[in-house]
């Protein structure tokens, strides 16, 4: 017995449901084709954007990992940069953002290497600063693979909020 004989409407050929007309002008067919095209394009682009080769091991976003602590008088940002040295990293404040960028240089390519999972290449991380900072007084320190950046708040950012009493309308 074939599987087609198990389907109820195939027992009597006269009772089989008729497929709906699939016309190119049918809006659902058109929508279906457009959705397929969009998903095909999305996956094709995603495939091109995924890191390969040297950059395959690098997390796509959010690297390096950072902690941001806002104190009364300063903002302190700490970033994990294992395997890097001070000379490999650049720190700057630009357009209200703290920018951490640098490059992790690879070692010589060893033809005997069978597995290569370590990441090498350039990186950049932008951290928005919600308050104005005194850029000239900023300090950065690099110790044991951790970069710490201290950004003193500017005078306007230090101003305390003032409560304004609400009066009852007459």
C-alpha positions as CSV (number, residue, x, y, z in Angstrom):
1,X,0.0,0.0,0.0
2,X,1.4,3.4,-0.9
3,X,1.2,6.5,1.3
4,X,-1.0,8.3,-1.2
5,X,-3.7,5.7,-0.6
6,X,-3.7,6.6,3.1
7,X,-4.7,10.2,2.4
8,X,-8.5,10.3,2.7
9,X,-9.2,12.5,-0.3
10,X,-7.2,10.2,-2.6
11,X,-9.5,7.3,-2.0
12,X,-12.1,8.7,-4.3
13,X,-10.5,10.8,-7.0
14,X,-13.8,12.8,-7.3
15,X,-13.6,14.2,-3.7
16,X,-10.0,15.6,-3.9
17,X,-9.7,19.2,-2.9
18,X,-8.8,21.6,-5.7
19,X,-5.7,23.6,-5.2
20,X,-6.2,27.4,-5.1
21,X,-5.2,29.2,-8.2
22,X,-1.6,30.4,-8.0
23,X,-1.7,33.5,-10.1
24,X,1.2,36.0,-10.2
25,X,-1.4,38.7,-9.6
26,X,-2.6,37.0,-6.4
27,X,-1.4,39.4,-3.6
28,X,-0.6,36.4,-1.3
29,X,1.6,34.7,-3.9
30,X,3.3,38.1,-4.5
31,X,3.8,38.6,-0.8
32,X,5.2,35.1,-0.4
33,X,7.7,35.6,-3.2
34,X,8.8,39.0,-1.8
35,X,9.3,37.5,1.7
36,X,11.4,34.7,0.2
37,X,13.5,37.2,-1.7
38,X,14.0,39.4,1.4
39,X,15.1,36.4,3.5
40,X,17.4,35.1,0.9
41,X,19.0,38.5,0.7
42,X,19.2,38.8,4.5
43,X,21.0,35.5,4.8
44,X,23.3,36.2,1.9
45,X,24.3,39.5,3.6
46,X,24.7,37.9,7.0
47,X,26.9,35.3,5.5
48,X,29.1,38.0,4.1
49,X,29.2,39.9,7.4
50,X,30.2,37.0,9.6
51,X,33.8,37.1,10.5
52,X,36.0,34.5,8.7
53,X,39.7,33.7,8.8
54,X,41.7,36.0,11.1
55,X,38.6,37.6,12.6
56,X,36.6,34.4,13.2
57,X,37.3,34.3,16.9
58,X,36.5,37.9,17.7
59,X,33.1,38.7,19.3
60,X,31.3,40.8,16.7
61,X,30.1,43.5,19.1
62,X,30.9,44.6,22.6
63,X,34.6,43.8,22.5
64,X,36.4,44.7,24.6
65,X,34.2,44.0,27.6
66,X,33.9,47.2,29.7
67,X,32.6,48.3,33.1
68,X,31.4,51.9,33.5
69,X,31.1,53.4,37.0
70,X,29.7,56.9,37.5
71,X,30.7,58.5,40.7
72,X,30.0,62.0,42.1
73,X,33.0,63.6,40.5
74,X,34.1,61.2,37.8
75,X,33.3,58.4,35.4
76,X,35.6,55.4,35.4
77,X,35.7,53.0,32.5
78,X,37.6,49.7,32.8
79,X,38.2,47.5,29.7
80,X,39.5,44.0,29.6
81,X,42.3,43.8,26.9
82,X,44.2,40.6,27.6
83,X,47.3,40.1,25.6
84,X,47.7,43.8,24.7
85,X,50.1,46.4,25.8
86,X,49.8,50.2,26.2
87,X,51.3,50.8,22.8
88,X,48.6,48.6,21.1
89,X,45.7,50.8,22.4
90,X,44.5,54.3,21.7
91,X,42.1,56.2,24.0
92,X,40.2,59.3,23.0
93,X,37.1,61.3,23.7
94,X,35.2,62.2,20.5
95,X,31.7,63.6,20.0
96,X,30.6,62.8,23.6
97,X,31.9,59.2,23.4
98,X,34.9,57.5,24.9
99,X,36.7,55.6,22.0
100,X,38.9,52.6,22.6
101,X,40.7,51.4,19.6
102,X,43.7,49.3,18.8
103,X,45.2,46.3,17.2
104,X,46.2,42.9,18.3
105,X,49.0,41.8,16.1
106,X,49.4,38.1,15.2
107,X,52.4,36.0,15.7
108,X,54.3,34.5,12.8
109,X,52.2,32.0,10.8
110,X,53.4,28.6,11.8
111,X,52.8,26.0,9.0
112,X,52.6,23.3,11.7
113,X,49.7,24.9,13.5
114,X,46.6,22.7,13.2
115,X,44.1,24.9,15.2
116,X,44.0,28.6,15.2
117,X,41.3,30.1,17.4
118,X,43.0,33.2,18.8
119,X,41.8,36.5,17.4
120,X,44.1,39.1,15.8
121,X,43.2,42.3,14.1
122,X,41.8,45.8,14.7
123,X,39.1,46.7,17.2
124,X,37.1,49.8,18.2
125,X,34.6,50.3,21.0
126,X,32.6,53.5,21.5
127,X,31.1,54.2,24.9
128,X,28.6,57.0,25.1
129,X,29.2,59.5,27.9
130,X,25.9,61.0,29.2
131,X,27.6,63.9,31.0
132,X,30.2,66.4,30.0
133,X,33.8,65.6,31.1
134,X,37.0,67.5,31.6
135,X,39.0,65.9,28.7
136,X,42.2,67.7,29.7
137,X,42.2,66.1,33.2
138,X,41.4,62.5,32.0
139,X,43.8,59.8,33.0
140,X,44.3,56.3,31.6
141,X,46.2,53.4,33.2
142,X,47.0,50.0,31.9
143,X,47.8,47.1,34.3
144,X,47.6,43.3,33.9
145,X,45.5,43.5,30.7
146,X,43.0,45.9,32.1
147,X,42.7,49.5,30.9
148,X,41.2,52.0,33.4
149,X,40.2,55.4,32.2
150,X,39.2,58.1,34.7
151,X,37.2,61.0,33.3
152,X,36.5,63.9,35.7
153,X,33.0,65.5,35.3
154,X,32.9,69.1,34.1
155,X,31.5,71.8,36.4
156,X,28.1,71.8,34.7
157,X,27.9,68.1,35.2
158,X,28.7,68.4,38.9
159,X,25.8,70.8,39.6
160,X,23.3,69.2,41.9
161,X,19.7,69.0,41.0
162,X,17.6,71.7,42.6
163,X,14.0,70.9,43.6
164,X,11.5,73.4,42.5
165,X,8.4,73.6,44.7
166,X,5.1,73.4,42.9
167,X,2.5,76.0,43.9
168,X,-1.2,75.5,43.8
169,X,-2.8,77.5,41.0
170,X,-5.1,80.3,42.2
